[in-house]
Amino acid sequence: MTLVLEPTILVIFGSMGDLTWRKLAPALYNLLLSHQLPERFAVIGLDLKDASADNFDLRLRDGANNFCECGGVDDKMWEKISTKLSYIAGDFSDPTTYAALNEQLKVYEKKWNGRTNHIFYLATPPDIVETIVKGLGTADLAHDKRYARIVVEKPFGHDLASAIALNAMLTTVFDETQIYRIDHYLGKETVQNILALRFANALFEPIWNRRYIDHVQITVAEQVGVEHRGAYYEHAGALRDMIQNHLMQILTLIAMEPMVSFDANEIRNKKVDVLRAIRLISKEQVQEVAVRGQYGTGSMENKKVPAYRSEPSVEKDSATETFAAIKLFVDNWRWQDVPFYLRTGKRLKTKASEVAIQFRPVPHQSFPKSATLTWQPNILIIQIQPEEGIRLSFQAKQPGSTLHLSPVDMHFSYQEAFKSKSPEAYETLLADVMSGDATLFMRADQVEASWSVLMPILNVWEKSKPAGFPNYGSGTWGPKAAEALIEKDGRNWLQPIPSEDQGKKLISELNRINE
Ligand code: BG6
């Protein structure tokens, strides 16, 4: 059944900016290609730049062309978007900008003869959010709970206090049901599939608990450095930029209780329960459970790359972390004393995001010792990106007259199974805002609960400047201390292995046993 979308006007604040160009433009084009734009649809771009609808059109088209995985924009198809665009140049603190916006919205409503959804997308730096929200409020563009929605990008505050203040400010103008806080990880197919894996199969849920699971690892490793975002990143760092949002959201999906229905609030309630159950870290414990790092020079794919401190807009003695690893516990019946290890970093060896669930060993090893030299516990790996799939490793008898057990993999690959590329996260999220589905967006209480967990670490790190930065070379797996964090518990990080190397790994394993 195709969902018939209501008439919608997408209003983009910051329409000539980077986010619109890189993410929104290709998402819009893909939605057009997959027939997911409403019949009655328009985009109003707003920006400071003294530009015209034509410049806006060119900018969007360029973004779609560069970043859409569709192999380039087709002239005829783009024409369908071009006819829907208008542009308003204006200062976001000037009431006349909102008056002009109001006029333009009315033009469409008159043309379409009825009410339309107004989606206000703030593709702007965070420091202008309050001005825009208040501008919309004063112009009376926000009050209609049924038709007005606002999309806010991260960062949602800089710490708990500023997140509470931001949420309070937003809710003086918009109702919580109108607010869509984007965490683009939630738009990734592989992240959404965590719920399907856990709750659409009878197989996993009975063993998804402390009786069978030894620990969980969540890794989001990037090869890129800070790129052109030094000015923002200097005040963020890996804990705020990645762990507070993306990794914590993944953790909630792994740890939450089964939902009763697919209602947005039901799912978000279950997720927030997890965040509230995370054991509080005292300031004395921070040293034990959290590690920070900053990349130095090194080589990425045979190319020398600069240290973080030599990147543009970065202080020469910067104390900002580009790597963070933490250990958390979820204090409830399901997860008591099962560690969750989270790590993320820039300029790491491989680009890979994955969740590894390591199961406990068998209660009694009945095979002869000689047969179990390469024995490994069962591991379920949820590959989020760039590999998209799920691997389950288990033991098998190696063919031959001598009894040898070897770890082998069962692998599900999205591409092989579904023969199509997953939609981009922004495509899914934009479609959801248009249909009014808030499931994949963060509620105020989730954001605040996540900050609460991390505040002790942020406070301690703020007060004690790191010694020895940079402490890991670009192209490595991060600082030595991150290894120690997990090794002192008798465990190891499971390094993501690109699929083409999985076969090689198995062969070398078998060769080793046969030697
Ligand atoms: C963003 C962070 O939220 O996520 C960036 O601000 C990071 O620093 C990016 O590079 C990673 O997203 P993805 O989808 O490429 O894993």
Residues whose N, C-alpha, C, O or C-beta is under 5 A from the ligand:
A	BS01	BG6	D241
